[in-house]
Amino acid sequence: MYIEIKEIGPEGLAISRSIGAFRLHLSGRDSIQVDTVHLSVEMNKDADGISFAGRTETEANTACAR
């Protein structure tokens, strides 16, 4: 996700987005199926830079290693 810094106004910026399910490939042949990712973020800009706080939720399925 790309966010333009100029979109953050004096009152801050709240974003809520969802990213569709995908397969995350790890080192070797391992991979994890990740369900839809839900993201909520609040961003603020001041003289020192940009601060943000947020929450990410998803479910992931992996094979048992045993």
ABEGO torsion letter per residue (X at the ends): XBBBAAABBAAEBBBBBBBBBBBBBBBEABBBBBBBBBBBBBBBBBAAEBBBBBBBBBBBBBBBAX
